[in-house]
Amino acid sequence: MSYVRLQKLRAVDDPVAPPGDPAGYPYGQKPDRVESLPVDYTLEGWLVCPPVVGGRVAVIRLVRNGLRRPGIFWSTCVTKVGRGCFHTLNSVYRIEKAAPFERN
């Protein structure tokens, strides 16, 4: 497994689940309707499932936006893989290897 930094850059042109309204999005809860997180973010962790067209990216998340926030990240279906980036049904991401997060 590789330790990676994954950054959501933007929504794709025609997302299956468009970004929600930041003012009314239920952060930390599952939304009632089909919508994606309305903000861009960066996360770090251990890459379990790398980007492959038709698959989903999985990361054992240790850090989100510079703060320790353990959890599991699952993308929607990957539609395109490029050099250092990938597209899903909803978003465009940059992915790069990183040094494991350490904070005293």
PyMOL commands that set and color helices and strands:
alter all, ss='L'
color gray80, all
select strands_A, chain A and resi 2-11+42-49+58-64+67-74+78-82+85-88+91-97
alter strands_A, ss='S'
color yellow, strands_A
deselect
rebuild
show_as cartoon
